[in-house]
Amino acid sequence: MIRQITSQLKPWTYLPLILLFIISSCKVNLIATYNAEVSAEIQTLAKTVDRFYLNMLDNTYEANNGRAFKNFTNDYVNIEVDLNALYLKNKIRPLNENSTKICKTTLDLFKKYKAEHKTKNTLSDGLIKLNRKTFSDLFYAMQVAEDAKKIISNSSTNN
């Protein structure tokens, strides 16, 4: 009976089963590979931005133009250059759209906060704390996104 059924089946009827097996055994990662250099750069830049705002908060005062924009011009330029470089590194990596978006958001906000400081020529303690927290969260998101690539690439090589 079984022989009769199997002999009546055409070879192409097994095709869906074969395809199902092949598809289930394949794994496609549509995400960029982990980059240790970028990960280290994110950590370094996060520390630089944190140090920038902490120095501004702890070592200067609004009174007597202590927080005048001109006192921080070099720091703003150096940080913006580093953020631009990180953004370009992320942008040219294939399959790296999410990390690029986070980096672009960080760069755009840094430019916005810099322009606000330049316009007002001072920053209050509250704004400094808020800016510091904002960037801390953004750099955390960048680091998590990069570390996720490491986890994903390790899991795909272990399978």
C-alpha distance (Angstrom), angle and dihedral (degrees) to the residues before:
residue distance angle dihedral
M1 . . .
I2 3.79 . .
R3 3.78 90.3 .
Q4 3.73 89.8 51.9
I5 3.84 92.4 52.6
T6 3.77 94.9 45.3
S7 3.77 92.9 46.6
Q8 3.81 89.4 53.5
L9 3.83 92.3 53.5
K10 3.74 115.0 92.1
P11 3.83 119.3 -132.8
W12 3.82 91.8 -112.6
T13 3.82 90.4 62.5
Y14 3.80 88.2 72.0
L15 3.79 90.4 55.9
P16 3.84 96.3 90.2
L17 3.81 90.6 51.8
I18 3.78 92.2 48.0
L19 3.81 91.7 47.6
L20 3.80 91.3 47.9
F21 3.79 90.0 52.9
I22 3.81 93.0 47.9
I23 3.79 94.3 46.5
S24 3.78 93.8 47.6
S25 3.79 91.4 51.5
C26 3.81 94.2 50.5
K27 3.76 123.3 83.5
V28 3.78 122.2 -164.6
N29 3.79 120.1 -166.0
L30 3.77 113.5 -158.5
I31 3.77 93.9 -173.7
A32 3.78 134.2 93.4
T33 3.77 119.2 -97.1
Y34 3.80 120.1 -103.5
N35 3.80 115.2 -89.3
A36 3.82 115.8 -160.3
E37 3.81 91.5 -166.6
V38 3.81 91.8 56.7
S39 3.80 90.6 45.8
A40 3.81 91.1 53.3
E41 3.79 90.9 45.9
I42 3.81 90.8 53.1
Q43 3.82 90.3 52.8
T44 3.80 92.9 47.3
L45 3.79 93.3 47.3
A46 3.81 91.9 46.5
K47 3.81 89.2 55.0
T48 3.80 91.7 46.9
V49 3.81 93.3 52.6
D50 3.80 92.0 43.9
R51 3.82 90.7 50.1
F52 3.81 90.0 47.9
Y53 3.80 93.5 56.3
L54 3.81 94.5 39.0
N55 3.80 91.3 52.4
M56 3.78 90.0 48.6
L57 3.80 91.3 49.0
D58 3.80 98.9 42.9
N59 3.80 103.0 32.8
T60 3.81 103.9 38.4
Y61 3.79 139.1 49.7
E62 3.78 133.4 -153.4
A63 3.79 89.9 -122.9
N64 3.81 119.2 89.9
N65 3.82 92.0 16.0
G66 3.80 91.4 -72.8
R67 3.79 89.2 148.0
A68 3.78 96.9 41.5
F69 3.79 111.9 145.8
K70 3.82 93.2 -118.8
N71 3.82 89.2 64.5
F72 3.82 90.4 63.4
T73 3.81 103.2 34.3
N74 3.83 95.6 109.5
D75 3.80 92.4 48.1
Y76 3.80 91.6 49.5
V77 3.82 91.6 49.6
N78 3.82 93.8 47.8
I79 3.80 93.4 48.3
E80 3.80 93.0 45.8
V81 3.82 90.8 50.6
D82 3.82 90.3 51.5
L83 3.81 92.1 46.6
N84 3.82 90.4 49.8
A85 3.80 90.6 51.0
L86 3.81 91.9 49.2
Y87 3.80 90.8 47.7
L88 3.81 91.6 52.2
K89 3.81 91.9 48.0
N90 3.79 89.7 52.9
K91 3.80 93.6 43.1
I92 3.81 95.4 55.5
R93 3.81 94.4 48.6
P94 3.81 111.1 98.2
L95 3.81 117.6 -118.4
N96 3.80 91.8 13.4
E97 3.80 102.4 119.2
N98 3.82 98.2 129.2
S99 3.79 95.4 50.4
T100 3.79 89.7 45.1
K101 3.83 90.9 53.2
I102 3.80 92.3 50.3
C103 3.80 91.0 48.4
K104 3.82 92.5 46.9
T105 3.81 90.6 50.3
T106 3.81 89.7 51.0
L107 3.80 92.3 49.1
D108 3.81 93.1 46.7
L109 3.81 92.6 49.0
F110 3.78 91.7 47.7
K111 3.81 90.0 53.1
K112 3.81 90.6 46.7
Y113 3.81 93.7 50.2
K114 3.80 90.1 45.4
A115 3.82 90.8 52.6
E116 3.82 90.8 48.4
H117 3.80 90.4 51.6
K118 3.79 90.3 48.5
T119 3.82 92.1 49.5
K120 3.82 96.4 45.9
N121 3.81 93.0 33.5
T122 3.82 90.1 -143.4
L123 3.80 142.4 54.4
S124 3.79 126.6 -144.5
D125 3.80 122.3 -132.1
G126 3.80 88.5 -108.7
L127 3.81 93.9 54.7
I128 3.79 92.2 46.3
K129 3.81 90.5 52.3
L130 3.81 91.2 46.3
N131 3.81 93.0 48.5
R132 3.79 90.7 47.5
K133 3.81 91.7 51.4
T134 3.81 92.1 46.1
F135 3.79 92.7 53.6
S136 3.77 92.5 42.7
D137 3.81 88.8 57.1
L138 3.80 93.4 45.7
F139 3.80 93.7 49.7
Y140 3.80 89.0 47.1
A141 3.82 89.2 54.2
M142 3.82 90.2 48.8
Q143 3.80 91.7 50.3
V144 3.80 93.4 47.1
A145 3.81 90.4 49.9
E146 3.80 91.3 51.6
D147 3.81 93.8 44.2
A148 3.81 90.2 50.1
K149 3.80 88.3 60.7
K150 3.79 89.0 55.6
I151 3.80 91.8 50.7
I152 3.79 92.5 46.5
S153 3.80 93.9 47.7
N154 3.83 90.7 47.8
S155 3.80 92.0 50.1
S156 3.80 92.9 47.9
T157 3.81 91.9 51.3
N158 3.80 91.0 48.6
N159 3.82 93.0 55.2
